[in-house]
Structure formats: C-alpha cells, structure tokens
Amino acid sequence: MDKLLWVLLPIALAGAAVGVLAWRGRLPPRPVLNVWFSLLLLLYVLITAGLGIFWVANQHLPVFDWHYVFGYALLLLLLVHLGFNLRRVMFHLRPKPTAATPAAAATGRRPLLGAFGVLGLGVAAGLGYFIGLRHGRTELRIEAGVGSGVGDRGATALAVVEQFHDFSAHTRSGVLRRAPGADWGAPPPPFKPPGVGPRLALPAARKLQAATAAGIVDAAALAEMLWHTAGVSARSGGIHFRTSPSSGALFATELYVLTLDIPGVAAGLWHYDVPGHALQQLAAAPADGSLPGAGALPPGSLALVVATAIFRRSGHKYRDRTYRYVLGDLGHALENLRVVALQAGARATLLQAFDEARVATALGLEEQEEGVLAMMLLQGRGAALLPPLPALANTPWQPPLMGGAQGATSEARSGTTLGITDAIHRASSLRAAALPPAGHTPPGPWPGPASTPSSWQRLPPADSRIIDPLALIASRRSVRRYSREPLALADLAAVLATMARPGPLLSNALRVDVLALQVAGLGVGAWRYHAAAHALEPRAQAVADPRRSARAAGLDQDVIGDAAAVFVLAIDRAAFAADPAGAARGYRHAFIESGLVGERVYLEAGARGLGVCAVGAFYDDEAAALTGNDPAREWVVHFAALGVIG
C-alpha cells in the first residue's frame, strides 16, 4: 500500500492542482492541460521502461510491485491522454475533403523540428551501438594455459572461480558495463519427457505424516524421500510449486537413483518422474553394484541419489548468475532429502568426489546442458562408514583440463553456448584416470571461539520445535509479507542453533551473519553468529540505516526491507580453497552448503509459525557492506529474510 501511494502521488498532486485551479476559476486552456499531462505521461513511461529493461530484465528479478504499480499508473495516464486527444484522433480518422488545405502557418518551424528529429535518432542509434559493444567484449575468457601437475590445474580452476564470481556479481554500474555472456533461448519445459524404459509408480507420499524410523528403507520410504525433495506440493497460475524452494520457481534440479537394496524397487538406474511421482528405469544395475564415475560403494549401501541441474531452466532468466542459483537451490533440496532419510531410518552422506563426465554418460545426459552436481549415498544405520577422501594431490582425481590448447574461451569446447556457466561447471568438476572407492571427509566444525567475550550477545538456550519435518516440508511456502511485530530473541536463537546442526556436511567455509532490524532484546545492526559459543559478535557498522540499506542491497525487494532479521550467508575464500577435493570444487561445496543451511531456516521457522524467504538476488558489494564483510576474504552468497507473518 505504501508503494501504491508513492507511485500515485504525482498523479494525485496534478489532479489536486487542476481541481484547485478549476475551483478558483483559473483553469488553463485544454491544450495547456494536455501538455502538462503529456509530460507526466512521459515521466511514467520512462520509469516503467527503466524498471522493465534495466531492473527486471538485467537484474533477473521477477516482476515485483514497483513495475506492476507504475504500469497501472501508466495506463491511467494513457486514458487521460487519450481523453484530451480523442477529438483530434477522430478528426484524423474521418475522411478528408479532396480540396487542397492551406499551408501551415508555422512552416518555418519544420526544418528546425526535422533537425531535432534527426539528432534524436542519431543519439538513440549511437547509444544503442555503445550498449551493443558490450556483447562479445565482456564474456568471461579463460586464458590460462594448462600445467602438467595437479597444482597447476587446480590454480587454473581457482582462477576461473574468481573470474566467474566477479563476473556474475550484481552491481549498479554492471547493467551498462556488461552484457550477458550467452544466448539462453526460450525456457525449456519444466519437466523432462517420460522415457521408454520400464516405469514404476511410487506409493503416494503421505505428506503430513512422519515416516516411521523402522530401519527398513523400502519403496514407500524412497517415495517419501523423493517427493519431499522435489515433488509437486501445489499448483497455481500454471506453476508447479515444489517441496523445496527454487529461485524464480524454475526448479532446475533433476533426481536420479541407483537402487541397490530397496524392497519393492528392482536394482537399477532410475529417473524420478516428478509430475507422475514414478520411477522411469534407465538401465539395469551394474554388476559390481556401483555407478560409473562414483567409485566403489561400501557394503550396506541402499541407494545412491544423483542430483543434476538443467541449466537452461534457470539460465533463460538468471543468465550469467545461473550457477549460483542452481547450487543454492540444490542445497535446499538435499537438506530435505537428508532429513527425510533420517526419518526413514537411513543414513545420508554427501559424496565429495566423483567424475561428472562418466556419471553423465551413465545417465545418458548431455553434460553441457544438464550438469551432475551432487550425490547422496543412502545406507542402513549399521553400514560401514565411507573412508576418508585423501587430498586431491594424492588421489587419481584431477581437476579438468582448462584453457590453453584445450580451449581458451568458455565457448571453445564442444560448441557449448552456455558461456561462463559451462566454464565454472567444468572448473568445479573432477576427472578420474582410475576410480578410487567413494569417500567422504567431514569438513570439520564451524570455526569460532567457544568462549563468549563480554561484548558479545549471549543467546538463550535453543529449543527446536521441529517434531514432524515431513509436514513442514509439505506445507512450506516462501513468505514475502511481514508485520512490524518484533521477532522474539528466543526464536532467533533457535533458528540459528538449527542452522548449525548437524554441522558442516560438505564445507566449513560458510559464515553466518545476522542483520537484526527488529529483534526484541537485540540492538539494530549486524552480528556474526558463533555456533560453538551460541552467541552473537557485533560487527562493524558500515551502514547508517540498516533497514533502508538492506532493502537497497536486495534490489529494493520489500521482503528484505520489511523483515525482522536477515541472515546474510558468506563463504570464506581461504576455507573453500582448502577443500580436499580442490579449491574450485570447494566453491561448489560451499554454495551447496549455504542452501543446506538455508533450508534449516525454513524448517525451524515454519515450526514456529514464522515467515521465511530465501533471496539470491542482491548487489554483491552492498550486501558485503551490510555486515562489514571484506570481499577480499569472504563472498556473500545468500540472503534469508525472517519475520512475523503479516
């Protein structure tokens, strides 16, 4: 409502001025009023066009309220404008007499008006040409040569990560400085077409009932896992909403399952058909019980879930920032899978190293279009743990060849058209000369002191209210409207504690900051959460008005400016560079970890009746300033708004 008032204020003032002048008998002639309202119409045309071209289109946002409301105001002014000019329009539409009309009195003005018209066309053409120069000159290029050792290749991959992150960052000046690096074309279908192999209908997900922890993972339990990870929970406006959140409701994630010991499901390689809630068989299970590219699985393995992303589903809208979004979305989905697997009596472990190219071949995928991003191994509770993953330099795992003779630009290899998305996916992928057994090394605890200095804010004990996570997942929705009621400090403390449990799964590079805007008992400003101490450390205040600055940094989205608290998740550059699977793979792991943690916000907040909305669209430099992050050390990757539902 506040937005509507601000947008309509100029129209209201103009109408009031006309009313006052009419009441005083000084109403200007109709041509003068026509000019006044024509200028006002021009103003609204420019604003609406600016929002559409430079905000919605270039910043990859959905059509938010500003664009809607200015559009409605524009239509109103168009009606007024037509009202003033209707008689003139009708006059020109009526048949004209054939007799010659007198020459216009102001013929002397015509050359001057023509000159201005030609000048305007020239300026417009020059501006269009200047903006067009961005295309072909601003794409990410990988010029580094290929070294002979693991370290050389790893350094090259890390350089691609740094270039990608900088290139995909949102800045206010970037709208004019950079053009998208790929032509994404029309959006692909939201679901993959059914295959030709055998099809297995899965039991209907119970949705609102918790699965029993009987220790037997059968077809019904697998159905629960898959539905609560990627199933359709609602349909509205032609969109199939899923059980895990996705940027722009585009849902790039696809799930595949290698079943090994699931009663009711034949051993084999399957694709999860989301709209049909069924499994489509791709191939029989390999004789050795492993998936090519994943390494030998330990005894007691029940199934291996492979998560991919169809890049164009998100890319047609988010373009060069696509890889960020699909990784964050995937983290949200994988946390749901892990939680439901625990409810079903299974142990879920994310694999850190696998050969994407071999896995894609086994699944029959075109890797440049649908990338393999993550794998989660499901085991019985008594099964042997995965062995530790050795350091990259001591294993057959190698970063992919990058640059040099293998292709200096992001488009050079295999004719890909996905630009920097293909480049960063290859940089964070691994190749294996010989496949070692599947392994996993716990990334270690969240860093931070266990003691609490006097300047820190001690948080009340955490009491999680998550009793039935399946019900929370089934009913989850992002909430974009909040009341101005303060958030209880106990609620914030519980959400923070849940975010830190069970600790890092793929990466300990994540850092959690809180921008407190209206939290009872907590000062307005930025705080860093330390899980070991369960306390908040005050951050240096880099902005004068946190609420207004947060809204501006979040591309002026009300959901950020109206929230009681905003979680600002960042990744430590040195920490992800030390990942045992390599620095570039560590970047992928850290982004997925941010989604894992972000989904825990949804679950705990949902159990408390609070509203949450994850946001990946923000100005990177302004987001860092909100919490005093040094971009040389940490990169902000994720927002999550939290508040009392309005």
Residue, then its C-alpha position, 0 to 999 in steps of 0.5 A: m500500500d505504501k508503494l501504491l501511494w508513492v507511485l500515485l502521488p504525482i498523479a494525485l498532486a496534478g489532479a489536486a492542482v487542476g481541481v484547485l485551479a478549476w475551483r478558483g476559476r483559473l483553469p488553463p486552456r485544454p491544450v495547456l492541460n494536455v501538455w502538462f499531462s503529456l509530460l507526466l505521461l512521459l515521466y511514467v513511461l520512462i520509469t516503467a521502461g527503466l524498471g522493465i529493461f534495466w531492473v527486471a530484465n538485467q537484474h533477473l528479478p521477477v516482476f515485483d510491485w514497483h513495475y506492476v504499480f507504475g504500469y497501472a499508473l501508466l495506463l491511467l495516464l494513457l486514458v487521460h491522454l487519450g481523453f484530451n486527444l480523442r477529438r483530434v484522433m477522430f478528426h484524423l480518422r474521418p475522411k478528408p475533403t479532396a480540396a487542397t488545405p492551406a499551408a501551415a502557418a508555422t512552416g518555418r518551424r519544420p526544418l528546425l523540428g526535422a533537425f531535432g528529429v534527426l539528432g534524436l535518432g542519431v543519439a538513440a542509434g549511437l547509444g544503442y551501438f555503445i550498449g551493443l559493444r558490450h556483447g562479445r567484449t565482456e564474456l568471461r575468457i579463460e586464458a590460462g594455459v594448462g600445467s602438467g601437475v595437479g597444482d597447476r590445474g587446480a590454480t587454473a580452476l581457482a582462477v576461473v572461480e574468481q573470474f566467474h564470481d566477479f563476473s556474475a556479481h550484481t552491481r549498479s554500474g554492471v547493467l551498462r558495463r556488461a552484457p550477458g555472456a550467452d544466448w539462453g533461448a526460450p525456457p525449456p519445459p519444466f519437466k523432462p519427457p517420460g522415457v521408454g524404459p520400464r516405469l514404476a509408480l511410487p506409493a503416494a507420499r503421505k505428506l503430513q505424516a512422519a515416516t516411521a524410523a523402522g530401519i527398513v528403507d523400502a519403496a514407500a520410504l524412497a517415495e517419501m524421500l523423493w517427493h519431499t525433495a522435489g515433488v509437486s506440493a501445489r499448483s497455481g497460475g500454471i506453476h508447479f510449486r515444489t517441496s523445496p524452494s527454487s529461485g524464480a520457481l524454475f526448479a532446475t534440479e533433476l533426481y536420479v537413483l541407483t537402487l541397490d537394496i530397496p524392497g519393492v524397487a528392482a536394482g537399477l538406474w532410475h529417473y524420478d518422474v516428478p509430475g507422475h511421482a514414478l520411477q522411469q528405469l534407465a538401465a539395469a544395475p551394474a554388476d559390481g553394484s556401483l555407478p560409473g564415475a562414483g567409485a566403489l560403494p561400501p557394503g550396506s549401501l541402499a541407494l545412491v541419489v544423483a542430483t543434476a541441474i538443467f541449466r537452461r531452466s534457470g539460465h533463460k532468466y538468471r543468465d550469467r548468475t545461473y550457477r549460483y542459483v542452481l547450487g543454492d537451490l540444490g542445497h535446499a533440496l538435499e537438506n530435505l532429502r537428508v532429513v527425510a532419510l533420517q526419518a526413514g531410518a537411513r543414513a545420508t552422506l554427501l559424496q565429495a568426489f566423483d567424475e561428472a563426465r562418466v556419471a553423465t554418460a551413465l545417465g545418458l545426459e548431455e553434460q553441457e546442458e544438464g550438469v551432475l552436481a551432487m550425490m547422496l549415498l543412502q545406507g542402513r544405520g549399521a553400514a560401514l562408514l565411507p573412508p576418508l577422501p585423501a587430498l586431491a594431490n594424492t588421489p587419481w582425481q584431477p581437476p579438468l583440463m582448462g584453457g590453453a590448447q584445450g580451449a581458451t574461451s568458455e565457448a571453445r569446447s564442444g560448441t557449448t553456448l552456455g558461456i561462463t556457466d559451462a566454464i565454472h561447471r567444468a572448473s568445479s568438476l573432477r576427472a578420474a584416470a582410475l576410480p578410487p572407492a567413494g569417500h567422504t571427509p567431514p569438513g570439520p566444525w564451524p570455526g569460532p571461539a567457544s568462549t563468549p567475550s563480554s561484548w558479545q550477545r549471549l543467546p538463550p538456550a535453543d529449543s527446536r520445535i521441529i517434531d514432524p519435518l515431513a509436514l513442514i516440508a509439505s506445507r512450506r511456502s516462501v513468505r514475502r509479507y511481514s508485520r512490524e511485530p518484533l521477532a522474539l530473541a528466543d526464536l532467533a536463537a533457535v533458528l540459528a542453533t538449527m542452522a548449525r546442526p548437524g554441522p558442516l556436511l560438505s564445507n566449513a567455509l560458510r559464515v553466518d551473519v545476522l542483520a537484526l532490524q527488529v529483534a526484541g532484546l537485540g540492538v539494530g545492526a549486524w552480528r556474526y553468529h558463533a555456533a560453538a559459543h551460541a552467541l552473537e559478535p557485533r560487527a562493524q557498522a558500515v551502514a547508517d540505516p540498516r533497514r533502508s540499506a538492506r532493502a537497497a542491497g536486495l534490489d529494493q525487494d520489500v521482503i528484505g526491507d520489511a523483515a525482522a532479521v536477515f541472515v546474510l550467508a558468506i563463504d570464506r575464500a581461504a576455507f573453500a580453497a582448502d577443500p580436499a577435493g580442490a579449491a574450485r570444487g570447494y566453491r561448489h561445496a560451499f554454495i551447496e552448503s549455504g542452501l543446506v543451511g538455508e533450508r534449516v531456516y525454513l524448517e525451524a521457522g515454519a515450526r514456529g509459525l514464522g515467515v521465511c524467504a530465501v533471496g539470491a538476488f542482491y548487489d554483491d558489494e552492498a550486501a558485503a557492506l551490510t555486515g562489514n564483510d571484506p570481499a577480499r576474504e569472504w563472498v556473500v552468497h545468500f540472503a534469508a529474510l525472517g519475520v512475523i507473518g503479516 
